[in-house]
Amino acid sequence: MAKIAFILLCHKDPEGIIRQAERLTAVGDCMSIHFDARAPKADYDRIRKALDGNPNVTFARRRIRCGWGEWSLVQATLHAVEAAVSAFPDATHFYMLSGDCMAIKSAEYAHAFLDSADVDYIESFDFFGSDWIKTGIKEERLIYRHLFNERNNKRLFYGAMALQKRLGWRRAIPADLQIMIGSQWWCLRRRTIEWVLDFTRKRTNVMRFFRTTWIPDETFFQTVVRHVVPDAEIRSRTLTFLMFSDYGMPVTFYNDHYDLLLSQDFLFARKVSPEARELKRRLGVLYASEGTEFRISNEGQRLYRFVTDRGREGRRYAPRFWEAEASLGRERELLIVICKKWHVARRLLGLVRQELDIPVIEYLFDEGATELPDLGGIQSTIEKRTRHRRALMRMLFDYHQTDRLLVCMDPKNFELLQDFCADRATTRLLEVQCQFCDDYLTGHAKRIGLAGEQAGPEAMTRLLPTIRNDLRHESDRIADAGFTHLHRMRETAWPDENAVPLAAFLSIPEDKARKIAATEHLFSD
């Protein structure tokens, strides 16, 4: 009978990880956990303490700092796999999971399913011949060396690639490999896993090659498995049900999707919302059940396409089932720096970026040239960003794989501030109040079209009091709105004073906030 060793890669929600491990191991299966080294050590210690007494749980021998699209994700997976192979000699199958995955069948059903055919389940399509990659670079993922992360260092990522292209530094793909691509959520037999590990030890040239490819978690296992296992023993599919939105982001499942999920021809689903507590409870009970019958209709993908097409035709006659929750997510924290002097806010964000591991985005609702990832077009204009503000922000949280995001806004965007502060997510505001000299106000009037380039001193003398009052009104309106988490820094305050609101806004110690607030020329023009 099949015994599954789950390979769990996770980076947040220690309580959820503990519950997931307890649920999946309670029926005799086992689990190997890799908890991202970027996550707080206290969270990792909490998981270890809770699960150390469980003989069916082991941990990767080394924690890796993982980055989306990097080799680090594959390396973390290999560490967890090696630990599982060593700790669980009777495990017959190894199943990749994330912390957002939940079983949508019983353990009894899953074991019988895996026993029914002696095969591996892994999406594995020809890299060059298939259309698996819909957007973005393709061949460039392989033939150039990628030393920078596209999400964190976009300019360096594309700059390094352009330099290699200009100098003709293409590299050859290992001659005996057919590069394959597919989902990273696989289920492999023990024999296959042992062959893969043996391959990693013997083929150091292949390992060197994949270490500098881009998004290798979609190509490494897919290629190596196809290389070491006969085609007849591979089912090119995943056993984890997942769907993607029009913008290429994973669809999230909520409490009212229970019946839909059970009817899909998959063993697990990704990704289940952290707020879907009732769904998680019901699925947890289901996994331990016996004798449960499942009626497989597998209509999820078809229903998704059907309703999406009606929406494109202007016939959005009901809420889409994958958009049941318009919130950013109760577990998320949106940090908004509000400042009329954009250069001051940018300096502040640069300092925060140096001190904290948190994604930072500048004036995304005010400046069309703000650097944003490709989100399927929703990011292409300020008008689209503003109209789909919550969808945009949700996709940015997902893109950066974070629960904390820091953005800048102009104080004129009062309605946006109101909307985000009304969300279930925690929204914190930091208004940076600056002094405005006449020269600054004159330049501001010309930038926004209140004054022409040829406006003389007399015209500006009449106009400046109006502009100054308008800026004061923007600040007063924010102060009078009663926002729960509103903090203020002032240009005229001492660093010790500004450190207090900055520390509260960023949830950091005051000494670290004081270091930022005391930066020379922070407020200078």
C-alpha positions in Angstrom: 0.0 0.0 0.0 1.2 3.5 -0.8 2.8 5.6 1.9 3.3 9.2 1.0 6.2 11.4 2.1 5.1 15.0 1.6 7.8 17.5 0.7 6.6 20.7 2.1 8.1 24.1 1.1 6.8 26.9 3.2 7.7 30.4 4.5 4.9 31.7 6.7 1.9 30.8 8.9 3.6 28.5 11.5 0.3 27.5 13.1 -1.1 26.6 9.7 2.0 24.5 8.9 1.7 22.7 12.2 -2.0 21.8 11.6 -1.2 20.7 8.1 1.6 18.4 9.2 -0.6 16.9 12.0 -3.5 16.3 9.6 -1.4 14.6 6.9 0.6 12.4 9.2 -2.3 11.3 11.5 -3.3 8.6 9.0 0.3 7.2 8.7 1.8 9.3 6.0 4.9 11.4 6.7 6.4 14.8 5.9 9.7 16.6 5.3 9.6 20.3 5.9 11.8 23.1 4.5 10.9 26.4 6.1 12.4 29.4 4.3 15.5 30.9 6.0 14.1 34.3 5.1 11.3 33.7 7.6 11.8 34.6 11.3 13.7 32.0 13.2 11.1 32.2 16.0 8.5 30.9 13.6 10.8 28.0 12.6 11.5 27.2 16.3 7.8 27.2 17.0 7.2 24.6 14.2 10.1 22.5 15.4 8.9 22.5 19.0 5.4 21.6 18.1 6.4 18.7 15.7 9.6 17.4 17.2 7.7 14.6 19.0 6.0 13.4 15.8 8.0 10.5 14.4 6.4 11.0 11.0 7.9 14.5 10.5 11.4 15.4 9.6 13.1 18.7 8.6 15.6 19.6 5.8 19.1 19.5 7.2 19.7 23.1 6.0 17.4 26.1 5.6 17.9 28.0 2.4 17.0 31.6 1.7 14.5 31.1 -1.2 13.7 33.5 -3.9 11.0 33.1 -6.6 12.5 32.0 -9.9 15.9 31.1 -8.3 17.8 27.8 -8.0 17.3 28.2 -4.2 13.8 26.7 -4.5 15.2 23.6 -6.2 18.0 23.3 -3.7 15.5 23.6 -0.8 13.4 20.9 -2.4 16.5 18.6 -2.8 17.4 19.1 0.9 13.9 18.2 2.0 13.8 15.2 -0.4 17.1 13.9 1.0 15.9 14.2 4.5 12.7 12.3 3.6 14.5 9.5 1.8 16.8 9.0 4.9 14.1 9.3 7.6 11.3 7.3 5.9 12.7 4.2 4.3 9.1 2.7 3.8 7.8 5.8 1.9 6.7 4.7 -1.6 5.8 8.2 -3.0 7.1 11.7 -2.6 4.5 14.5 -3.1 5.5 18.2 -3.4 3.3 20.6 -1.5 3.2 24.3 -0.4 1.7 25.7 2.7 -1.3 26.8 0.7 -2.2 23.3 -0.4 -5.0 21.2 1.1 -6.1 17.6 0.4 -9.4 17.4 -1.5 -9.8 13.6 -1.2 -9.5 11.2 1.7 -6.1 9.5 2.5 -7.9 6.2 1.7 -8.7 7.5 -1.8 -5.2 9.0 -2.4 -3.4 5.7 -1.4 -5.7 3.6 -3.7 -5.2 6.1 -6.5 -1.4 5.8 -6.3 -1.5 2.0 -5.9 -3.6 1.7 -9.1 -0.7 2.5 -11.5 3.1 2.2 -11.1 3.8 5.6 -12.6 5.1 9.1 -11.8 2.9 12.2 -12.0 4.8 15.3 -13.2 3.9 17.8 -15.9 6.6 17.4 -18.5 6.3 19.2 -21.8 8.9 19.9 -24.4 10.4 23.3 -23.5 10.8 24.6 -27.0 8.0 22.7 -28.8 5.1 23.4 -26.4 3.3 26.7 -25.6 3.5 26.1 -21.8 5.2 29.5 -21.4 2.6 32.1 -22.3 4.4 35.4 -21.8 7.9 36.7 -21.0 11.3 35.3 -22.0 11.6 31.7 -23.1 14.9 30.5 -24.7 16.7 33.2 -22.6 15.8 31.3 -19.4 18.4 28.7 -20.4 21.0 30.1 -22.8 22.1 33.0 -20.5 23.3 32.9 -17.0 21.0 34.6 -14.5 22.7 35.9 -11.4 20.1 38.4 -10.4 16.4 38.1 -9.4 14.1 39.6 -11.9 11.6 40.6 -9.1 14.1 42.2 -6.8 16.7 43.6 -9.3 14.8 44.1 -12.5 17.4 46.4 -14.0 20.3 44.2 -13.2 18.4 41.1 -14.4 17.7 42.5 -17.8 20.9 44.5 -18.0 23.0 41.3 -17.4 21.0 39.4 -20.0 21.4 42.2 -22.6 25.2 42.4 -21.9 25.5 38.6 -22.5 23.4 38.9 -25.7 25.6 41.8 -27.0 28.8 39.9 -26.2 27.5 36.7 -27.7 27.8 34.8 -24.4 25.3 32.1 -25.3 25.9 28.8 -23.6 25.1 25.3 -24.8 22.4 23.2 -23.3 23.8 19.8 -22.1 23.7 17.8 -25.3 22.0 14.6 -24.0 19.2 16.4 -22.3 15.8 17.3 -23.7 14.7 20.3 -21.6 11.1 19.8 -20.3 8.8 22.2 -18.5 5.8 22.0 -16.3 4.3 22.6 -12.9 6.5 22.2 -9.8 3.8 20.2 -8.0 4.7 16.6 -8.7 4.3 13.2 -7.1 7.2 10.7 -7.8 7.8 7.1 -6.8 10.7 6.3 -4.4 12.7 4.6 -7.2 12.4 7.8 -9.3 13.5 10.0 -6.4 16.5 7.8 -5.8 17.5 8.0 -9.5 17.1 11.8 -9.5 19.4 12.1 -6.4 21.9 9.8 -8.0 21.8 11.9 -11.1 22.5 15.1 -9.1 25.6 13.5 -7.6 27.0 12.2 -10.9 26.1 15.0 -13.3 27.8 18.0 -11.8 27.8 19.7 -15.2 24.0 19.6 -15.4 23.8 20.9 -11.9 26.0 23.9 -12.8 23.8 24.6 -15.8 20.5 24.6 -13.9 21.9 26.7 -11.0 22.0 29.8 -13.3 18.8 29.2 -15.3 15.7 31.2 -14.6 12.7 29.6 -12.9 14.4 26.1 -12.7 11.7 24.7 -10.4 9.6 24.5 -13.6 12.4 22.7 -15.6 14.8 20.8 -13.4 12.8 17.9 -12.0 10.7 17.9 -15.2 13.8 17.4 -17.3 15.7 15.0 -15.1 12.7 12.7 -14.5 12.1 12.5 -18.2 15.8 11.6 -18.7 15.9 8.8 -16.1 12.4 7.3 -16.3 10.9 5.6 -19.4 8.2 7.6 -21.0 5.6 4.9 -20.5 6.0 5.3 -16.7 5.3 9.1 -16.7 1.8 10.7 -16.6 2.4 14.3 -17.7 0.0 15.9 -15.3 -0.1 17.2 -11.7 -2.2 15.7 -9.0 -2.7 19.2 -7.5 -5.7 21.2 -8.7 -4.8 24.8 -9.5 -6.2 27.5 -11.8 -4.9 30.8 -13.0 -6.7 34.1 -13.5 -6.6 36.2 -16.7 -3.5 37.9 -15.3 -1.6 34.7 -14.7 -2.1 34.7 -10.9 -3.3 31.6 -9.0 -7.0 31.5 -8.3 -7.7 31.3 -4.5 -10.3 29.0 -3.0 -12.6 29.9 -0.1 -15.2 28.3 2.1 -17.9 28.0 -0.5 -15.7 26.0 -2.9 -15.9 22.7 -0.9 -18.2 20.8 -3.3 -16.4 22.2 -6.4 -13.0 21.0 -5.1 -14.2 17.5 -4.2 -15.5 16.9 -7.7 -12.1 17.6 -9.4 -9.9 14.7 -10.5 -7.0 15.7 -8.2 -5.8 14.8 -4.8 -4.8 18.3 -3.5 -5.7 21.9 -4.4 -3.7 25.1 -4.4 -4.2 27.7 -3.2 -6.6 27.7 -0.3 -7.1 31.1 1.4 -5.7 31.4 5.0 -9.1 32.9 5.9 -11.0 29.8 4.6 -11.0 28.3 8.1 -14.2 26.3 7.6 -13.0 24.9 4.3 -9.8 23.8 5.9 -11.7 22.2 8.8 -13.9 20.3 6.5 -11.1 19.1 4.2 -9.1 18.1 7.3 -12.0 15.9 8.5 -12.3 14.5 4.9 -8.7 13.4 4.7 -9.1 11.1 7.7 -12.4 9.7 6.6 -13.1 6.2 5.4 -15.5 4.9 2.8 -16.1 8.3 1.3 -17.3 8.2 -2.3 -16.3 11.0 -4.7 -18.2 11.9 -7.9 -15.7 13.3 -10.3 -17.1 15.8 -12.8 -13.9 17.8 -13.2 -15.8 20.9 -14.3 -13.6 23.5 -12.6 -11.5 24.6 -15.5 -14.5 24.6 -17.9 -16.6 26.6 -15.5 -13.8 29.1 -15.0 -13.4 29.6 -18.8 -17.2 29.8 -19.3 -17.7 32.5 -16.7 -14.6 34.4 -17.7 -15.8 34.5 -21.3 -19.2 35.9 -20.2 -17.3 38.6 -18.3 -15.3 39.6 -21.4 -18.6 39.9 -23.3 -20.0 42.3 -20.6 -22.3 39.7 -19.2 -21.0 39.4 -15.7 -24.3 38.2 -14.4 -23.0 37.0 -11.0 -19.9 37.2 -8.8 -17.2 34.9 -10.2 -16.6 32.0 -7.9 -12.8 32.6 -7.9 -13.4 36.2 -6.8 -15.6 35.5 -3.8 -13.3 37.5 -1.6 -12.5 41.1 -2.8 -10.3 41.7 0.2 -6.5 41.9 0.0 -6.5 39.3 2.8 -6.9 39.6 6.5 -3.4 38.3 7.1 -1.8 40.9 4.9 -0.3 44.3 5.8 -0.3 47.2 3.4 2.0 50.1 4.3 1.4 53.4 2.6 3.8 56.4 2.7 1.9 59.6 2.0 4.0 62.5 0.9 3.6 65.5 -1.5 7.3 65.7 -2.1 7.9 62.6 -4.1 11.7 62.8 -3.8 11.5 62.8 0.0 9.3 59.7 0.0 11.7 58.0 -2.5 14.6 58.7 -0.2 12.7 57.3 2.7 11.7 54.1 0.8 15.3 53.6 -0.3 16.4 53.7 3.3 13.7 51.3 4.4 14.6 48.9 1.6 18.2 48.8 2.9 17.1 48.0 6.5 14.1 45.7 5.9 13.4 42.7 3.7 10.1 44.1 2.3 9.0 44.9 -1.3 8.8 48.6 -2.0 6.9 50.3 -4.8 6.9 54.0 -5.5 4.0 56.2 -6.7 2.1 53.5 -8.6 -1.2 55.4 -8.7 0.5 58.7 -9.6 3.2 58.0 -12.0 2.8 56.0 -15.2 6.5 55.1 -15.4 6.6 53.5 -12.0 8.3 50.1 -12.4 5.8 47.3 -12.1 5.9 43.6 -13.2 3.8 42.4 -16.1 0.4 41.6 -14.5 -1.5 40.8 -17.7 -2.1 44.5 -18.6 -3.8 45.7 -15.4 -0.6 47.6 -14.6 -0.3 49.3 -18.0 -2.0 52.6 -17.2 -2.7 54.7 -14.2 -6.4 54.5 -15.1 -6.4 50.7 -15.0 -4.4 50.6 -11.8 -6.9 52.9 -10.1 -10.0 51.2 -11.4 -8.7 47.8 -10.4 -6.9 49.0 -7.3 -7.6 46.0 -5.0 -7.0 43.4 -7.8 -3.7 45.1 -8.6 -2.6 45.2 -5.0 -3.6 41.5 -4.5 -1.5 40.5 -7.5 1.5 42.5 -6.3 1.3 40.7 -2.9 1.2 37.4 -4.8 3.9 38.4 -7.3 6.3 39.3 -4.5 5.1 36.3 -2.4 4.8 38.5 0.7 2.3 39.5 3.4 3.9 43.0 3.8 4.0 45.6 1.0 5.2 49.2 1.1 3.9 51.7 -1.4 3.9 55.5 -1.9 0.9 57.7 -2.6 0.3 61.4 -3.1 -2.0 62.9 -0.4 -4.5 63.9 -3.2 -5.5 60.2 -3.5 -7.9 60.4 -0.5 -10.4 58.0 -2.0 -7.7 55.4 -2.5 -6.6 55.7 1.1 -10.2 55.4 2.3 -10.7 52.3 0.1 -7.6 50.5 1.3 -8.2 51.4 5.0 -11.7 49.9 4.7 -10.2 46.6 3.6 -9.8 43.5 5.9 -6.1 43.7 5.5 -4.2 45.9 8.0 -3.4 49.2 6.3 -0.9 51.5 8.0 -0.4 55.1 6.9 2.6 57.3 7.4 2.1 60.9 6.4 5.4 62.7 5.8 4.6 66.4 6.4 7.1 68.7 4.6 7.7 72.4 4.4 6.9 74.1 1.1 8.9 77.1 0.1 7.6 79.5 -2.7 10.0 78.1 -5.2 8.7 74.5 -4.6 5.1 75.7 -4.9 5.9 77.6 -8.1 7.3 74.4 -9.6 4.4 72.4 -8.3 1.9 74.8 -9.9 3.7 74.4 -13.3 3.9 70.6 -13.0 0.2 70.2 -12.5 -0.8 72.9 -15.1 -2.1 75.6 -12.7 0.5 78.0 -14.1 2.2 78.2 -17.4 6.0 78.3 -17.9 5.8 82.0 -18.6 3.7 83.0 -15.5 5.2 86.1 -14.0 5.9 87.0 -10.3 2.6 88.9 -9.9 0.5 85.9 -11.1 2.4 83.6 -8.8 2.0 85.9 -5.9 -1.8 85.6 -6.3 -1.7 81.9 -6.9 0.7 80.7 -4.2 -1.7 81.2 -1.2 -4.3 79.1 -3.0 -1.9 76.3 -3.6 -0.6 76.4 -0.1 -4.2 76.2 1.3 -5.0 73.3 -1.1 -2.0 71.3 0.2 -3.0 72.1 3.8 -6.6 70.9 3.0 -5.3 67.5 1.7 -3.4 67.0 4.9 -6.4 68.1 7.1 -8.7 65.7 5.2 -6.5 62.8 6.0 -6.3 63.9 9.7 -10.1 64.2 9.9 -10.8 60.8 8.4 -10.2 58.9 11.6 -7.9 56.3 10.0 -7.0 53.7 12.6 -3.3 53.3 11.9 -2.2 56.8 10.9 1.3 58.1 11.9 3.0 61.3 11.1 6.6 62.4 10.5 7.4 66.1 10.2 10.2 67.8 8.5 10.5 70.2 11.4 10.7 67.5 14.1 14.0 66.1 15.5 15.0 62.5 14.5 14.2 61.2 18.0 10.6 62.5 17.5 10.2 61.1 14.0 11.6 57.7 15.1 8.5 57.0 17.2 5.9 57.2 14.4 8.3 55.5 12.0 8.9 52.6 14.4 5.1 52.2 14.9 4.4 52.4 11.1 7.1 49.8 10.2 6.8 47.7 13.4 10.5 47.9 14.1 12.5 48.9 17.2 12.9 52.7 17.7 16.7 52.5 17.5 16.5 51.2 13.9 13.8 53.8 13.1 16.0 56.5 14.6 18.8 55.5 12.2 16.5 56.0 9.3 15.0 59.3 10.6 18.5 60.7 11.3 19.7 60.3 7.8 21.3 63.5 6.5 19.4 65.4 3.8 16.3 63.2 4.2 14.0 66.2 3.7 16.2 68.5 1.6 15.1 69.7 -1.8 
